[in-house]
Amino acid sequence: MTRRRSKQIPGLFSPALPMMMARLTMASAEVIARRGMMMMQGRCSPAEYQRMVREKMEAAQDSAGRATRGRGLAAILAPWETRASRNARRLRGK
């Protein structure tokens, strides 16, 4: 019996992908919790609300560009992970 090889697109999956997804999950959860607390306490400024919208639009645009150029999943998720990690660090000081 011969084994069939799965057809994978070269470079689509990266060994770094599971770690990137874990970092993205943790950073996103932290940002959501911190911003939620700011909102509940009435400390979330209009600038922070605008930042939330703007950063998601920029990350989506960056990811779409990478996807259309045929980059791998890790490259497509990188803008989201970078922004979430940066936000988590920034919000720790507030």
Biopython code that builds the backbone (N, CA, C, O; Angstrom):
import numpy as np
from Bio.PDB.StructureBuilder import StructureBuilder

atoms = [
    (1, "MET", "N", (0.841, -1.175, 0.000)),
    (1, "MET", "CA", (0.000, 0.000, 0.000)),
    (1, "MET", "C", (0.891, 1.245, 0.000)),
    (1, "MET", "O", (1.784, 1.371, 0.839)),
    (2, "THR", "N", (0.657, 2.138, -0.912)),
    (2, "THR", "CA", (1.450, 3.366, -0.988)),
    (2, "THR", "C", (0.790, 4.481, -0.188)),
    (2, "THR", "O", (-0.433, 4.609, -0.134)),
    (3, "ARG", "N", (1.645, 5.274, 0.423)),
    (3, "ARG", "CA", (1.141, 6.405, 1.193)),
    (3, "ARG", "C", (0.969, 7.602, 0.278)),
    (3, "ARG", "O", (1.790, 7.872, -0.598)),
    (4, "ARG", "N", (-0.098, 8.293, 0.504)),
    (4, "ARG", "CA", (-0.336, 9.514, -0.252)),
    (4, "ARG", "C", (0.270, 10.685, 0.497)),
    (4, "ARG", "O", (0.145, 10.792, 1.717)),
    (5, "ARG", "N", (0.901, 11.525, -0.219)),
    (5, "ARG", "CA", (1.438, 12.745, 0.379)),
    (5, "ARG", "C", (0.397, 13.841, 0.263)),
    (5, "ARG", "O", (-0.258, 13.998, -0.767)),
    (6, "SER", "N", (0.261, 14.584, 1.328)),
    (6, "SER", "CA", (-0.695, 15.691, 1.272)),
    (6, "SER", "C", (-0.112, 16.799, 0.412)),
    (6, "SER", "O", (1.094, 17.045, 0.408)),
    (7, "LYS", "N", (-0.980, 17.442, -0.297)),
    (7, "LYS", "CA", (-0.548, 18.537, -1.149)),
    (7, "LYS", "C", (-0.559, 19.814, -0.312)),
    (7, "LYS", "O", (-1.618, 20.324, 0.055)),
    (8, "GLN", "N", (0.618, 20.310, -0.021)),
    (8, "GLN", "CA", (0.727, 21.546, 0.740)),
    (8, "GLN", "C", (1.385, 22.607, -0.109)),
    (8, "GLN", "O", (2.260, 22.328, -0.928)),
    (9, "ILE", "N", (0.951, 23.810, 0.101)),
    (9, "ILE", "CA", (1.565, 24.932, -0.585)),
    (9, "ILE", "C", (2.861, 25.243, 0.146)),
    (9, "ILE", "O", (2.841, 25.434, 1.362)),
    (10, "PRO", "N", (3.978, 25.299, -0.551)),
    (10, "PRO", "CA", (5.248, 25.589, 0.114)),
    (10, "PRO", "C", (5.200, 26.916, 0.846)),
    (10, "PRO", "O", (4.748, 27.922, 0.299)),
    (11, "GLY", "N", (5.662, 26.915, 2.075)),
    (11, "GLY", "CA", (5.727, 28.140, 2.859)),
    (11, "GLY", "C", (4.420, 28.545, 3.508)),
    (11, "GLY", "O", (4.378, 29.555, 4.210)),
    (12, "LEU", "N", (3.342, 27.787, 3.296)),
    (12, "LEU", "CA", (2.061, 28.173, 3.873)),
    (12, "LEU", "C", (2.071, 28.009, 5.377)),
    (12, "LEU", "O", (1.622, 28.896, 6.103)),
    (13, "PHE", "N", (2.578, 26.882, 5.852)),
    (13, "PHE", "CA", (2.626, 26.635, 7.286)),
    (13, "PHE", "C", (4.061, 26.778, 7.763)),
    (13, "PHE", "O", (4.999, 26.331, 7.103)),
    (14, "SER", "N", (4.212, 27.391, 8.889)),
    (14, "SER", "CA", (5.534, 27.628, 9.444)),
    (14, "SER", "C", (5.612, 26.984, 10.816)),
    (14, "SER", "O", (4.601, 26.925, 11.516)),
    (15, "PRO", "N", (6.779, 26.498, 11.225)),
    (15, "PRO", "CA", (6.906, 25.958, 12.578)),
    (15, "PRO", "C", (6.658, 27.030, 13.633)),
    (15, "PRO", "O", (6.333, 26.703, 14.775)),
    (16, "ALA", "N", (6.806, 28.294, 13.275)),
    (16, "ALA", "CA", (6.588, 29.382, 14.225)),
    (16, "ALA", "C", (5.106, 29.692, 14.426)),
    (16, "ALA", "O", (4.754, 30.417, 15.356)),
    (17, "LEU", "N", (4.248, 29.165, 13.586)),
    (17, "LEU", "CA", (2.826, 29.500, 13.630)),
    (17, "LEU", "C", (2.162, 29.187, 14.972)),
    (17, "LEU", "O", (1.460, 30.054, 15.493)),
    (18, "PRO", "N", (2.340, 28.002, 15.562)),
    (18, "PRO", "CA", (1.671, 27.742, 16.846)),
    (18, "PRO", "C", (2.098, 28.710, 17.953)),
    (18, "PRO", "O", (1.262, 29.137, 18.749)),
    (19, "MET", "N", (3.378, 29.061, 18.014)),
    (19, "MET", "CA", (3.835, 30.011, 19.032)),
    (19, "MET", "C", (3.275, 31.406, 18.760)),
    (19, "MET", "O", (2.900, 32.122, 19.689)),
    (20, "MET", "N", (3.220, 31.783, 17.496)),
    (20, "MET", "CA", (2.672, 33.090, 17.154)),
    (20, "MET", "C", (1.200, 33.158, 17.546)),
    (20, "MET", "O", (0.744, 34.168, 18.084)),
    (21, "MET", "N", (0.458, 32.088, 17.279)),
    (21, "MET", "CA", (-0.959, 32.066, 17.635)),
    (21, "MET", "C", (-1.146, 32.120, 19.145)),
    (21, "MET", "O", (-2.079, 32.764, 19.627)),
    (22, "ALA", "N", (-0.278, 31.458, 19.896)),
    (22, "ALA", "CA", (-0.353, 31.503, 21.360)),
    (22, "ALA", "C", (-0.083, 32.920, 21.865)),
    (22, "ALA", "O", (-0.794, 33.415, 22.739)),
    (23, "ARG", "N", (0.958, 33.581, 21.307)),
    (23, "ARG", "CA", (1.263, 34.955, 21.722)),
    (23, "ARG", "C", (0.124, 35.900, 21.359)),
    (23, "ARG", "O", (-0.227, 36.783, 22.142)),
    (24, "LEU", "N", (-0.449, 35.716, 20.181)),
    (24, "LEU", "CA", (-1.566, 36.547, 19.751)),
    (24, "LEU", "C", (-2.765, 36.369, 20.681)),
    (24, "LEU", "O", (-3.409, 37.346, 21.064)),
    (25, "THR", "N", (-3.060, 35.129, 21.039)),
    (25, "THR", "CA", (-4.183, 34.850, 21.932)),
    (25, "THR", "C", (-3.983, 35.501, 23.294)),
    (25, "THR", "O", (-4.893, 36.141, 23.819)),
    (26, "MET", "N", (-2.798, 35.338, 23.863)),
    (26, "MET", "CA", (-2.525, 35.898, 25.190)),
    (26, "MET", "C", (-2.529, 37.425, 25.161)),
    (26, "MET", "O", (-3.119, 38.055, 26.039)),
    (27, "ALA", "N", (-1.885, 38.021, 24.172)),
    (27, "ALA", "CA", (-1.833, 39.481, 24.092)),
    (27, "ALA", "C", (-3.228, 40.056, 23.851)),
    (27, "ALA", "O", (-3.587, 41.076, 24.438)),
    (28, "SER", "N", (-4.013, 39.409, 22.996)),
    (28, "SER", "CA", (-5.370, 39.892, 22.716)),
    (28, "SER", "C", (-6.236, 39.837, 23.969)),
    (28, "SER", "O", (-6.974, 40.776, 24.266)),
    (29, "ALA", "N", (-6.141, 38.739, 24.695)),
    (29, "ALA", "CA", (-6.924, 38.611, 25.929)),
    (29, "ALA", "C", (-6.536, 39.705, 26.928)),
    (29, "ALA", "O", (-7.401, 40.289, 27.582)),
    (30, "GLU", "N", (-5.241, 39.976, 27.042)),
    (30, "GLU", "CA", (-4.788, 41.018, 27.967)),
    (30, "GLU", "C", (-5.299, 42.394, 27.540)),
    (30, "GLU", "O", (-5.762, 43.171, 28.375)),
    (31, "VAL", "N", (-5.218, 42.695, 26.254)),
    (31, "VAL", "CA", (-5.672, 43.994, 25.753)),
    (31, "VAL", "C", (-7.179, 44.144, 25.969)),
    (31, "VAL", "O", (-7.637, 45.204, 26.394)),
    (32, "ILE", "N", (-7.940, 43.112, 25.687)),
    (32, "ILE", "CA", (-9.397, 43.169, 25.874)),
    (32, "ILE", "C", (-9.727, 43.401, 27.344)),
    (32, "ILE", "O", (-10.597, 44.212, 27.662)),
    (33, "ALA", "N", (-9.043, 42.699, 28.241)),
    (33, "ALA", "CA", (-9.295, 42.855, 29.675)),
    (33, "ALA", "C", (-8.930, 44.261, 30.146)),
    (33, "ALA", "O", (-9.697, 44.890, 30.874)),
    (34, "ARG", "N", (-7.777, 44.750, 29.738)),
    (34, "ARG", "CA", (-7.336, 46.079, 30.184)),
    (34, "ARG", "C", (-8.232, 47.186, 29.625)),
    (34, "ARG", "O", (-8.591, 48.119, 30.344)),
    (35, "ARG", "N", (-8.587, 47.081, 28.359)),
    (35, "ARG", "CA", (-9.469, 48.098, 27.785)),
    (35, "ARG", "C", (-10.872, 48.003, 28.386)),
    (35, "ARG", "O", (-11.531, 49.021, 28.599)),
    (36, "GLY", "N", (-11.317, 46.794, 28.656)),
    (36, "GLY", "CA", (-12.620, 46.622, 29.305)),
    (36, "GLY", "C", (-12.654, 47.289, 30.666)),
    (36, "GLY", "O", (-13.640, 47.934, 31.024)),
    (37, "MET", "N", (-11.570, 47.133, 31.431)),
    (37, "MET", "CA", (-11.492, 47.781, 32.748)),
    (37, "MET", "C", (-11.477, 49.306, 32.593)),
    (37, "MET", "O", (-12.121, 50.020, 33.361)),
    (38, "MET", "N", (-10.744, 49.790, 31.603)),
    (38, "MET", "CA", (-10.710, 51.239, 31.370)),
    (38, "MET", "C", (-12.111, 51.762, 31.047)),
    (38, "MET", "O", (-12.508, 52.826, 31.521)),
    (39, "MET", "N", (-12.854, 51.009, 30.242)),
    (39, "MET", "CA", (-14.203, 51.424, 29.884)),
    (39, "MET", "C", (-15.123, 51.410, 31.094)),
    (39, "MET", "O", (-15.904, 52.338, 31.301)),
    (40, "MET", "N", (-15.026, 50.353, 31.890)),
    (40, "MET", "CA", (-15.883, 50.251, 33.077)),
    (40, "MET", "C", (-15.596, 51.371, 34.080)),
    (40, "MET", "O", (-16.501, 51.846, 34.767)),
    (41, "GLN", "N", (-14.339, 51.783, 34.157)),
    (41, "GLN", "CA", (-13.953, 52.829, 35.103)),
    (41, "GLN", "C", (-14.100, 54.231, 34.510)),
    (41, "GLN", "O", (-13.858, 55.224, 35.197)),
    (42, "GLY", "N", (-14.494, 54.314, 33.244)),
    (42, "GLY", "CA", (-14.670, 55.601, 32.597)),
    (42, "GLY", "C", (-13.358, 56.290, 32.256)),
    (42, "GLY", "O", (-13.320, 57.510, 32.100)),
    (43, "ARG", "N", (-12.287, 55.523, 32.139)),
    (43, "ARG", "CA", (-10.964, 56.082, 31.846)),
    (43, "ARG", "C", (-10.549, 55.888, 30.391)),
    (43, "ARG", "O", (-9.416, 56.212, 30.032)),
    (44, "CYS", "N", (-11.422, 55.376, 29.559)),
    (44, "CYS", "CA", (-11.082, 55.143, 28.148)),
    (44, "CYS", "C", (-11.363, 56.424, 27.357)),
    (44, "CYS", "O", (-12.512, 56.841, 27.209)),
    (45, "SER", "N", (-10.304, 57.027, 26.862)),
    (45, "SER", "CA", (-10.425, 58.317, 26.180)),
    (45, "SER", "C", (-10.946, 58.130, 24.748)),
    (45, "SER", "O", (-10.870, 57.037, 24.187)),
    (46, "PRO", "N", (-11.478, 59.218, 24.165)),
    (46, "PRO", "CA", (-11.887, 59.145, 22.754)),
    (46, "PRO", "C", (-10.720, 58.736, 21.851)),
    (46, "PRO", "O", (-10.921, 58.040, 20.856)),
    (47, "ALA", "N", (-9.510, 59.164, 22.193)),
    (47, "ALA", "CA", (-8.334, 58.797, 21.393)),
    (47, "ALA", "C", (-8.101, 57.284, 21.431)),
    (47, "ALA", "O", (-7.700, 56.693, 20.428)),
    (48, "GLU", "N", (-8.352, 56.656, 22.582)),
    (48, "GLU", "CA", (-8.174, 55.205, 22.706)),
    (48, "GLU", "C", (-9.214, 54.468, 21.861)),
    (48, "GLU", "O", (-8.899, 53.462, 21.225)),
    (49, "TYR", "N", (-10.446, 54.963, 21.855)),
    (49, "TYR", "CA", (-11.485, 54.359, 21.015)),
    (49, "TYR", "C", (-11.100, 54.462, 19.533)),
    (49, "TYR", "O", (-11.248, 53.501, 18.777)),
    (50, "GLN", "N", (-10.606, 55.634, 19.129)),
    (50, "GLN", "CA", (-10.182, 55.817, 17.744)),
    (50, "GLN", "C", (-9.007, 54.903, 17.415)),
    (50, "GLN", "O", (-8.932, 54.350, 16.317)),
    (51, "ARG", "N", (-8.101, 54.746, 18.358)),
    (51, "ARG", "CA", (-6.934, 53.879, 18.158)),
    (51, "ARG", "C", (-7.375, 52.427, 17.918)),
    (51, "ARG", "O", (-6.809, 51.727, 17.078)),
    (52, "MET", "N", (-8.399, 51.984, 18.671)),
    (52, "MET", "CA", (-8.893, 50.609, 18.512)),
    (52, "MET", "C", (-9.344, 50.355, 17.076)),
    (52, "MET", "O", (-9.019, 49.325, 16.485)),
    (53, "VAL", "N", (-10.088, 51.297, 16.531)),
    (53, "VAL", "CA", (-10.611, 51.137, 15.171)),
    (53, "VAL", "C", (-9.474, 51.220, 14.149)),
    (53, "VAL", "O", (-9.364, 50.379, 13.257)),
    (54, "ARG", "N", (-8.626, 52.254, 14.295)),
    (54, "ARG", "CA", (-7.555, 52.481, 13.337)),
    (54, "ARG", "C", (-6.577, 51.303, 13.277)),
    (54, "ARG", "O", (-6.168, 50.889, 12.193)),
    (55, "GLU", "N", (-6.204, 50.765, 14.446)),
    (55, "GLU", "CA", (-5.211, 49.676, 14.438)),
    (55, "GLU", "C", (-5.759, 48.416, 13.784)),
    (55, "GLU", "O", (-5.009, 47.670, 13.155)),
    (56, "LYS", "N", (-7.047, 48.172, 13.924)),
    (56, "LYS", "CA", (-7.634, 46.985, 13.292)),
    (56, "LYS", "C", (-7.716, 47.157, 11.776)),
    (56, "LYS", "O", (-7.486, 46.216, 11.017)),
    (57, "MET", "N", (-8.049, 48.374, 11.350)),
    (57, "MET", "CA", (-8.091, 48.624, 9.901)),
    (57, "MET", "C", (-6.696, 48.481, 9.294)),
    (57, "MET", "O", (-6.542, 47.909, 8.215)),
    (58, "GLU", "N", (-5.683, 49.001, 9.985)),
    (58, "GLU", "CA", (-4.316, 48.904, 9.470)),
    (58, "GLU", "C", (-3.821, 47.457, 9.443)),
    (58, "GLU", "O", (-3.174, 47.034, 8.485)),
    (59, "ALA", "N", (-4.130, 46.699, 10.504)),
    (59, "ALA", "CA", (-3.705, 45.296, 10.545)),
    (59, "ALA", "C", (-4.408, 44.487, 9.456)),
    (59, "ALA", "O", (-3.787, 43.642, 8.811)),
    (60, "ALA", "N", (-5.693, 44.743, 9.253)),
    (60, "ALA", "CA", (-6.436, 44.020, 8.211)),
    (60, "ALA", "C", (-5.877, 44.334, 6.826)),
    (60, "ALA", "O", (-5.735, 43.443, 5.989)),
    (61, "GLN", "N", (-5.563, 45.600, 6.593)),
    (61, "GLN", "CA", (-4.998, 45.999, 5.301)),
    (61, "GLN", "C", (-3.630, 45.355, 5.089)),
    (61, "GLN", "O", (-3.335, 44.862, 4.000)),
    (62, "ASP", "N", (-2.804, 45.360, 6.121)),
    (62, "ASP", "CA", (-1.472, 44.759, 6.027)),
    (62, "ASP", "C", (-1.573, 43.247, 5.776)),
    (62, "ASP", "O", (-0.847, 42.701, 4.945)),
    (63, "SER", "N", (-2.471, 42.584, 6.495)),
    (63, "SER", "CA", (-2.659, 41.137, 6.311)),
    (63, "SER", "C", (-3.176, 40.812, 4.920)),
    (63, "SER", "O", (-2.736, 39.844, 4.299)),
    (64, "ALA", "N", (-4.109, 41.616, 4.431)),
    (64, "ALA", "CA", (-4.660, 41.380, 3.093)),
    (64, "ALA", "C", (-3.570, 41.513, 2.040)),
    (64, "ALA", "O", (-3.518, 40.731, 1.090)),
    (65, "GLY", "N", (-2.710, 42.490, 2.205)),
    (65, "GLY", "CA", (-1.605, 42.662, 1.272)),
    (65, "GLY", "C", (-0.678, 41.465, 1.268)),
    (65, "GLY", "O", (-0.234, 41.015, 0.211)),
    (66, "ARG", "N", (-0.388, 40.952, 2.448)),
    (66, "ARG", "CA", (0.477, 39.778, 2.544)),
    (66, "ARG", "C", (-0.210, 38.543, 1.951)),
    (66, "ARG", "O", (0.442, 37.712, 1.318)),
    (67, "ALA", "N", (-1.508, 38.427, 2.152)),
    (67, "ALA", "CA", (-2.246, 37.277, 1.624)),
    (67, "ALA", "C", (-2.272, 37.296, 0.102)),
    (67, "ALA", "O", (-2.136, 36.251, -0.535)),
    (68, "THR", "N", (-2.448, 38.478, -0.484)),
    (68, "THR", "CA", (-2.503, 38.554, -1.944)),
    (68, "THR", "C", (-1.142, 38.282, -2.575)),
    (68, "THR", "O", (-1.064, 37.897, -3.742)),
    (69, "ARG", "N", (-0.078, 38.477, -1.816)),
    (69, "ARG", "CA", (1.259, 38.174, -2.335)),
    (69, "ARG", "C", (1.647, 36.720, -2.076)),
    (69, "ARG", "O", (2.774, 36.313, -2.359)),
    (70, "GLY", "N", (0.708, 35.938, -1.536)),
    (70, "GLY", "CA", (0.956, 34.512, -1.353)),
    (70, "GLY", "C", (1.869, 34.174, -0.190)),
    (70, "GLY", "O", (2.564, 33.158, -0.220)),
    (71, "ARG", "N", (1.872, 35.007, 0.821)),
    (71, "ARG", "CA", (2.699, 34.741, 1.994)),
    (71, "ARG", "C", (2.072, 33.631, 2.820)),
    (71, "ARG", "O", (0.913, 33.278, 2.605)),
    (72, "GLY", "N", (2.819, 33.083, 3.752)),
    (72, "GLY", "CA", (2.314, 32.019, 4.615)),
    (72, "GLY", "C", (1.419, 32.562, 5.720)),
    (72, "GLY", "O", (1.309, 33.774, 5.906)),
    (73, "LEU", "N", (0.793, 31.665, 6.439)),
    (73, "LEU", "CA", (-0.125, 32.065, 7.507)),
    (73, "LEU", "C", (0.567, 32.864, 8.600)),
    (73, "LEU", "O", (-0.009, 33.808, 9.140)),
    (74, "ALA", "N", (1.792, 32.494, 8.928)),
    (74, "ALA", "CA", (2.519, 33.234, 9.961)),
    (74, "ALA", "C", (2.724, 34.682, 9.530)),
    (74, "ALA", "O", (2.578, 35.594, 10.344)),
    (75, "ALA", "N", (3.056, 34.902, 8.278)),
    (75, "ALA", "CA", (3.251, 36.265, 7.779)),
    (75, "ALA", "C", (1.933, 37.039, 7.773)),
    (75, "ALA", "O", (1.918, 38.242, 8.031)),
    (76, "ILE", "N", (0.841, 36.360, 7.481)),
    (76, "ILE", "CA", (-0.464, 37.009, 7.447)),
    (76, "ILE", "C", (-0.915, 37.391, 8.858)),
    (76, "ILE", "O", (-1.546, 38.431, 9.044)),
    (77, "LEU", "N", (-0.597, 36.560, 9.848)),
    (77, "LEU", "CA", (-0.970, 36.860, 11.236)),
    (77, "LEU", "C", (-0.024, 37.838, 11.920)),
    (77, "LEU", "O", (-0.381, 38.416, 12.947)),
    (78, "ALA", "N", (1.155, 38.034, 11.384)),
    (78, "ALA", "CA", (2.172, 38.869, 12.030)),
    (78, "ALA", "C", (1.687, 40.282, 12.364)),
    (78, "ALA", "O", (1.971, 40.757, 13.464)),
    (79, "PRO", "N", (0.967, 40.982, 11.473)),
    (79, "PRO", "CA", (0.517, 42.332, 11.835)),
    (79, "PRO", "C", (-0.404, 42.346, 13.051)),
    (79, "PRO", "O", (-0.348, 43.272, 13.861)),
    (80, "TRP", "N", (-1.247, 41.330, 13.182)),
    (80, "TRP", "CA", (-2.157, 41.254, 14.324)),
    (80, "TRP", "C", (-1.386, 40.984, 15.613)),
    (80, "TRP", "O", (-1.645, 41.600, 16.647)),
    (81, "GLU", "N", (-0.437, 40.057, 15.537)),
    (81, "GLU", "CA", (0.342, 39.702, 16.721)),
    (81, "GLU", "C", (1.213, 40.874, 17.171)),
    (81, "GLU", "O", (1.332, 41.135, 18.368)),
    (82, "THR", "N", (1.811, 41.567, 16.231)),
    (82, "THR", "CA", (2.660, 42.714, 16.563)),
    (82, "THR", "C", (1.856, 43.805, 17.252)),
    (82, "THR", "O", (2.281, 44.341, 18.275)),
    (83, "ARG", "N", (0.708, 44.132, 16.700)),
    (83, "ARG", "CA", (-0.104, 45.202, 17.281)),
    (83, "ARG", "C", (-0.677, 44.809, 18.637)),
    (83, "ARG", "O", (-0.720, 45.635, 19.549)),
    (84, "ALA", "N", (-1.111, 43.576, 18.781)),
    (84, "ALA", "CA", (-1.664, 43.129, 20.068)),
    (84, "ALA", "C", (-0.587, 43.146, 21.150)),
    (84, "ALA", "O", (-0.844, 43.586, 22.271)),
    (85, "SER", "N", (0.609, 42.673, 20.826)),
    (85, "SER", "CA", (1.705, 42.675, 21.804)),
    (85, "SER", "C", (2.090, 44.099, 22.190)),
    (85, "SER", "O", (2.308, 44.397, 23.364)),
    (86, "ARG", "N", (2.171, 44.965, 21.199)),
    (86, "ARG", "CA", (2.513, 46.373, 21.454)),
    (86, "ARG", "C", (1.457, 47.033, 22.343)),
    (86, "ARG", "O", (1.796, 47.776, 23.263)),
    (87, "ASN", "N", (0.174, 46.762, 22.069)),
    (87, "ASN", "CA", (-0.900, 47.328, 22.884)),
    (87, "ASN", "C", (-0.854, 46.812, 24.313)),
    (87, "ASN", "O", (-1.053, 47.573, 25.260)),
    (88, "ALA", "N", (-0.593, 45.528, 24.470)),
    (88, "ALA", "CA", (-0.536, 44.959, 25.819)),
    (88, "ALA", "C", (0.554, 45.654, 26.632)),
    (88, "ALA", "O", (0.331, 46.024, 27.785)),
    (89, "ARG", "N", (1.732, 45.833, 26.033)),
    (89, "ARG", "CA", (2.828, 46.518, 26.740)),
    (89, "ARG", "C", (2.446, 47.963, 27.071)),
    (89, "ARG", "O", (2.695, 48.438, 28.179)),
    (90, "ARG", "N", (1.846, 48.649, 26.115)),
    (90, "ARG", "CA", (1.471, 50.046, 26.316)),
    (90, "ARG", "C", (0.414, 50.200, 27.398)),
    (90, "ARG", "O", (0.492, 51.109, 28.224)),
    (91, "LEU", "N", (-0.578, 49.308, 27.394)),
    (91, "LEU", "CA", (-1.675, 49.430, 28.352)),
    (91, "LEU", "C", (-1.286, 49.000, 29.772)),
    (91, "LEU", "O", (-1.977, 49.346, 30.730)),
    (92, "ARG", "N", (-0.199, 48.258, 29.914)),
    (92, "ARG", "CA", (0.256, 47.891, 31.258)),
    (92, "ARG", "C", (0.632, 49.124, 32.069)),
    (92, "ARG", "O", (0.515, 49.130, 33.295)),
    (93, "GLY", "N", (1.078, 50.151, 31.388)),
    (93, "GLY", "CA", (1.496, 51.370, 32.082)),
    (93, "GLY", "C", (0.360, 52.303, 32.438)),
    (93, "GLY", "O", (0.579, 53.307, 33.117)),
    (94, "LYS", "N", (-0.847, 51.999, 31.998)),
    (94, "LYS", "CA", (-1.986, 52.896, 32.272)),
    (94, "LYS", "C", (-2.745, 52.465, 33.490)),
    (94, "LYS", "O", (-3.728, 53.104, 33.863)),
]
sb = StructureBuilder()
sb.init_structure("model")
sb.init_model(0)
sb.init_chain("A")
sb.init_seg("    ")
for serial, (resi, resn, name, xyz) in enumerate(atoms, 1):
    if name == "N":
        sb.init_residue(resn, " ", resi, " ")
    sb.init_atom(name, np.array(xyz, "f"), 0.0, 1.0, " ", f" {name:<3s}", serial, name[0])
structure = sb.get_structure()
